[in-house]
Amino acid sequence: MNFKSYKPYTLANDAYLFQLFTELPANAFINKGKCGNGGTTLEILNSNRSSIIVVPNRTIVKGKRDNHLFMQDVMAEVSIRQIEIFLMKDNSSKKIITTPEGMTKIIKAATTIGLIDVLYNDWFLLLDECHSMATEIFRDGILRPMEYFWQFQSKTMISATPYFFTDPRMKLLDYYHIKIQGSLGKINLVDAFNVKATLQMLIDQSLKTGERLFIFFNSIYDFKALVKKCGLNHQNCSIYCANDREGKNIQKLGEYKSMLKAEPDNNAFTLINFFTTANFEGWDLNTDERCKMVVATDVNLPHSTVGMNKCFQAFGRWRLTDSNKHLTPELYHITNHRNRKTMKPLEEISIEYTDRAETLISHYNSLVDTKKKSI
């Protein structure tokens, strides 16, 4: 970590960031310590400056927009002209919330109406859930905000599960490290011989007890198998995953496609709720009912083996309130292992990959030379 300065703070487990700051610090990299302690809300309600808040997905954009109607949302269906009209309003404090891909639209709109210098000099840019720039790197536009980030005079990155980036310009930012006092809860780690069978047992228990179950597992095919095996239906089961443009997820679910829902809704949860990684973060679980939250990973399904940051974010969906303090959910991480007796040391792995890379480069260069000679 190479930052301008290090600023440690402590915060109680049930406290919020507004108890530390009157506004989010500018030119900062903030590790806020835990999910749900009000970082985004603090900026939304800050009337002292206009802000662009970049969040990783549409679920967060819609949720924040619906709770704060004065904000302008920027997603695929929002036109550049709509953004121009919003930027030209007389409000002293304007708030825009956007997906990473929407950042280009905002810059184009400001440029078209001659406000790009105002945007860079007077607006505050917040990259919320900034860890997603590493965890969602497969998305074409996830890094788009970084094309503009350093041009803003006031900018900040924030996350409860941050990755530390190697960009040398990070040394221009102050590092705010929020340390949480007290326990964040206990996670029951289950070493399962069969992950799917263990999930089936938990589902059967919920069907008998009526206790709501939230399962985070990045495998639609296994959701379908569990639905069939446990005899679930659209009245007691929901599957939350992104409905891709090609409709592949609907095709995978087949006869169970009526259970597919794009975004979590506290008013629409069923007894059994499945979530793929698209919904491991970015929404609040507000419930006064006892429930179980389960993250499942299976080493035999590489796409299901999400990192610890994703697990942390999934369990962080639950929101603590005065009315549910006595109903802390049971947390489970169900996983399995390859049962390898020994692991290769890092040095050996590094040598193997270097040798493989050099071999590929050598073969490529040989092919290029051969083609040049033939020409």
C-alpha positions in Angstrom: 0.0 0.0 0.0 1.5 3.3 -1.0 -0.8 6.2 0.0 -0.2 9.9 0.9 -1.0 9.2 4.6 -2.6 6.7 6.8 -5.6 7.7 8.9 -7.0 5.0 11.3 -10.4 5.3 13.0 -12.5 3.0 15.1 -16.3 2.6 14.9 -18.7 0.6 16.9 -20.4 -2.4 15.2 -23.8 -0.7 15.2 -22.6 2.8 14.4 -22.6 4.7 11.1 -20.0 6.8 9.2 -21.9 10.0 9.8 -20.8 9.6 13.4 -17.2 9.9 12.2 -17.5 12.4 9.3 -19.8 15.3 8.4 -19.0 14.3 4.8 -16.9 11.7 3.1 -13.3 12.8 2.9 -12.1 13.9 -0.6 -9.1 12.5 -2.3 -9.3 9.4 -0.1 -9.3 5.6 -0.3 -11.7 4.5 2.4 -11.9 1.0 3.9 -15.2 1.3 5.8 -14.7 -1.9 7.7 -18.2 -3.4 7.2 -21.2 -3.4 4.9 -24.2 -1.2 5.6 -22.7 1.6 7.7 -24.0 4.4 5.6 -21.1 5.4 3.3 -23.3 5.9 0.2 -26.1 7.5 2.1 -23.8 10.0 3.7 -22.8 11.3 0.3 -26.3 11.3 -1.1 -27.6 13.4 1.7 -24.6 15.8 1.7 -26.1 19.1 0.4 -22.7 20.9 0.4 -21.6 19.6 -3.0 -22.8 18.0 -6.2 -21.7 14.3 -6.6 -21.4 11.5 -9.1 -21.7 8.2 -7.3 -20.6 5.1 -9.3 -21.9 1.8 -8.2 -21.3 -1.7 -9.8 -24.8 -2.7 -10.8 -28.3 -1.7 -11.7 -29.8 -3.1 -8.5 -28.0 -0.5 -6.4 -28.8 2.3 -8.8 -32.5 1.5 -8.7 -32.6 1.0 -5.0 -30.9 4.3 -4.2 -32.9 6.2 -6.8 -36.2 4.9 -5.5 -35.2 5.9 -1.9 -33.9 9.4 -3.0 -36.1 10.6 -5.8 -34.1 13.9 -6.3 -31.2 11.8 -7.8 -30.6 11.3 -11.5 -29.9 7.7 -12.4 -27.8 6.7 -15.3 -28.3 3.3 -16.9 -28.6 2.0 -20.4 -32.1 3.4 -21.0 -31.2 6.9 -19.9 -30.2 9.2 -22.8 -27.4 11.7 -22.9 -30.0 14.4 -23.5 -31.7 13.6 -20.2 -28.4 13.9 -18.4 -27.8 17.3 -20.1 -31.1 18.6 -18.8 -30.3 17.4 -15.3 -26.9 19.1 -15.3 -28.4 22.4 -16.4 -30.8 22.6 -13.5 -30.3 25.4 -11.0 -30.0 23.1 -7.9 -26.9 24.0 -5.9 -26.4 20.3 -5.0 -27.1 17.7 -7.7 -26.7 14.0 -7.3 -26.1 11.4 -10.0 -25.9 7.7 -9.4 -24.6 5.6 -12.3 -23.3 2.2 -13.3 -19.6 2.2 -14.4 -20.7 2.0 -18.1 -22.8 5.2 -17.6 -19.8 7.3 -16.8 -19.0 7.9 -20.5 -22.6 9.3 -21.0 -22.1 11.8 -18.1 -18.8 13.0 -19.5 -20.3 13.4 -23.0 -23.3 15.3 -21.7 -21.1 17.7 -19.7 -18.8 18.3 -22.7 -21.8 18.9 -25.1 -23.2 21.7 -22.9 -19.9 23.2 -22.0 -19.8 22.1 -18.3 -17.0 19.6 -18.4 -14.6 21.9 -16.5 -17.3 22.5 -13.9 -17.7 18.8 -13.5 -14.0 18.1 -13.1 -13.4 21.1 -10.8 -16.5 21.4 -8.7 -18.1 18.0 -8.5 -17.2 15.1 -6.2 -16.7 11.6 -7.8 -17.3 8.6 -5.5 -16.3 5.1 -6.7 -18.5 3.1 -4.4 -17.9 -0.6 -3.9 -14.5 0.0 -5.6 -13.5 -3.6 -5.0 -15.8 -4.5 -8.0 -13.1 -3.1 -10.3 -11.1 -6.3 -9.4 -13.9 -8.8 -8.8 -16.0 -7.8 -11.9 -13.0 -7.4 -14.3 -14.8 -9.7 -16.9 -17.2 -6.8 -17.6 -16.1 -4.6 -20.5 -17.0 -1.3 -18.9 -16.1 -1.9 -15.2 -12.9 0.2 -15.4 -14.4 3.0 -17.5 -14.7 5.4 -14.5 -10.9 5.2 -14.0 -10.5 6.9 -17.4 -11.8 10.1 -15.7 -11.2 9.5 -12.0 -7.9 11.4 -11.7 -9.2 14.4 -13.7 -11.6 15.2 -10.8 -10.2 17.6 -8.2 -12.3 15.9 -5.5 -12.6 12.1 -5.7 -12.8 9.1 -3.4 -12.9 5.3 -3.5 -14.8 3.4 -0.8 -15.5 -0.3 0.0 -16.0 -2.6 3.0 -13.9 -5.2 1.2 -11.2 -3.2 -0.7 -8.5 -4.4 -3.0 -5.3 -2.2 -3.1 -4.5 -1.1 -6.6 -1.0 -0.8 -8.0 -1.6 2.5 -9.9 1.2 4.8 -8.7 -1.3 7.7 -8.5 -2.8 6.0 -5.5 -0.1 7.8 -3.5 -2.1 11.0 -4.1 -4.9 9.7 -1.9 -5.1 9.5 1.9 -6.0 6.0 3.3 -8.8 6.0 5.8 -8.9 2.7 7.7 -12.2 2.2 9.7 -11.7 -0.5 12.3 -14.9 -2.0 13.6 -15.2 -2.6 17.4 -16.9 -5.8 18.5 -17.8 -9.0 16.7 -19.4 -8.9 13.3 -21.1 -12.3 13.9 -20.2 -16.0 13.7 -20.0 -17.9 10.5 -20.5 -21.7 10.7 -18.1 -23.3 8.3 -19.5 -26.6 7.0 -17.0 -29.0 5.3 -19.5 -30.9 3.2 -18.9 -34.2 1.4 -21.6 -33.2 -1.0 -22.5 -29.5 -1.2 -25.8 -29.9 -3.0 -27.0 -32.6 -0.6 -26.2 -30.4 2.3 -28.2 -27.6 0.7 -31.0 -30.0 0.2 -31.0 -30.8 3.9 -31.2 -27.1 4.8 -34.1 -26.6 2.4 -36.0 -29.5 3.8 -35.5 -28.1 7.3 -36.9 -24.7 6.2 -39.9 -26.3 4.5 -40.7 -28.0 7.9 -39.9 -25.0 10.2 -41.0 -22.1 8.0 -37.7 -20.4 8.6 -36.7 -18.2 5.6 -33.6 -19.3 3.8 -31.2 -17.1 1.6 -28.8 -19.2 -0.4 -25.9 -17.5 -2.3 -24.5 -20.0 -4.8 -23.4 -19.2 -8.3 -24.9 -22.2 -10.1 -28.2 -21.9 -11.9 -28.1 -25.6 -12.9 -27.8 -26.6 -9.3 -30.6 -24.3 -8.3 -32.8 -26.1 -10.9 -31.7 -29.5 -9.6 -32.5 -28.4 -6.0 -35.9 -27.0 -6.9 -36.8 -30.3 -8.6 -35.4 -32.5 -5.8 -37.1 -30.6 -3.0 -40.4 -30.2 -4.8 -40.3 -26.4 -4.7 -42.6 -24.1 -6.7 -42.9 -20.4 -7.6 -44.9 -19.7 -4.4 -42.2 -20.8 -2.0 -39.1 -20.3 -4.1 -37.4 -17.4 -6.0 -34.2 -17.4 -8.0 -32.4 -14.0 -8.3 -30.0 -13.7 -11.1 -29.3 -11.3 -14.0 -31.6 -11.9 -16.9 -28.9 -11.7 -19.7 -29.7 -10.2 -23.1 -29.6 -13.6 -24.8 -32.0 -15.1 -22.3 -29.6 -17.9 -21.5 -30.6 -18.0 -17.8 -34.3 -18.4 -18.7 -33.3 -21.3 -21.0 -31.3 -23.0 -18.2 -34.2 -22.9 -15.8 -36.6 -24.3 -18.4 -39.9 -25.2 -16.7 -38.9 -23.3 -13.6 -38.4 -19.9 -15.3 -41.4 -18.4 -13.5 -39.2 -18.4 -10.4 -36.6 -16.1 -12.0 -36.4 -12.6 -10.6 -34.0 -9.9 -11.6 -33.7 -7.9 -8.4 -34.1 -8.6 -4.7 -37.3 -7.1 -3.2 -37.9 -7.1 0.6 -41.6 -7.3 0.0 -41.4 -10.3 -2.4 -39.1 -12.8 -0.7 -40.3 -16.3 -0.6 -39.4 -19.1 1.9 -36.4 -20.3 -0.2 -34.4 -17.6 -2.0 -31.5 -18.4 -4.3 -28.9 -15.7 -5.5 -26.2 -15.8 -8.1 -23.1 -13.5 -7.8 -25.0 -10.7 -9.6 -26.9 -10.2 -6.3 -24.2 -11.0 -3.7 -24.0 -7.3 -3.0 -25.7 -4.0 -3.6 -29.0 -4.5 -1.8 -30.3 -4.4 1.8 -32.0 -7.4 3.5 -34.4 -5.8 6.0 -36.3 -8.4 7.9 -37.8 -8.8 11.4 -38.0 -12.6 10.9 -35.5 -15.2 11.9 -33.7 -16.5 8.9 -30.6 -18.4 7.7 -28.1 -17.0 5.2 -25.9 -19.5 3.4 -23.0 -19.1 1.0 -22.1 -22.2 -0.9 -19.0 -22.9 -2.9 -18.0 -26.2 -4.6 -14.4 -26.9 -5.8 -15.9 -29.1 -8.5 -17.7 -26.1 -10.0 -15.0 -23.4 -10.6 -17.6 -20.7 -11.4 -19.1 -21.2 -7.8 -15.8 -20.6 -6.0 -16.1 -16.9 -5.3 -13.5 -15.1 -3.2 -13.7 -14.2 0.5 -14.7 -10.6 -0.5 -17.8 -11.9 -2.2 -18.7 -14.0 0.8 -18.2 -11.1 3.1 -20.5 -9.0 0.9 -23.2 -11.6 0.7 -23.4 -12.0 4.5 -23.3 -8.2 4.7 -26.8 -7.9 3.0 -28.5 -8.2 6.4 -29.3 -4.9 8.0 -29.2 -4.4 11.8 -32.1 -2.4 13.2 -33.5 -1.7 16.7 -36.4 -4.2 16.0 -34.3 -7.1 14.8 -31.2 -7.1 17.1 -32.5 -10.2 18.8 -33.0 -12.0 15.5 -29.4 -12.1 14.2 -29.5 -14.6 11.3 -27.6 -17.9 11.4 -24.7 -17.7 8.9 -23.3 -20.7 7.1 -20.5 -21.2 4.5 -20.9 -24.7 3.0 -17.9 -25.8 1.0 -15.7 -28.8 0.2 -12.0 -29.5 -0.5 -9.8 -31.3 -2.9 -8.2 -33.2 -0.1 -4.7 -32.6 -1.5 -2.0 -33.7 1.1 0.5 -31.2 -0.2 0.4 -27.9 -2.1 3.0 -26.6 -4.5 5.1 -23.7 -3.1 4.6 -20.3 -4.8 8.1 -20.4 -6.1 7.5 -23.6 -8.0 4.3 -22.3 -9.5 6.0 -19.1 -10.6 8.8 -21.1 -12.3 6.2 -23.3 -14.1 4.2 -20.4 -15.4 7.3 -18.5 -16.5 8.6 -21.5 -18.4 5.2 -22.0 -20.0 5.0 -18.3 -21.0 8.5 -18.4 -22.5 7.6 -21.5 -24.5 4.5 -19.8 -25.9 6.4 -16.7 -26.8 9.1 -18.7 -28.5 6.5 -20.6 -30.6 4.7 -17.4 -31.5 8.0 -15.7 -32.6 8.9 -18.8 -34.7 5.5 -18.7 -36.5 5.9 -15.0 -37.2 9.4 -15.5 -38.6 8.2 -18.4 -40.8 5.3 -16.3 -42.2 7.8 -13.4 -42.9 10.1 -15.7 -44.8 7.2 -17.1 -46.9 6.2 -13.6 -47.9 
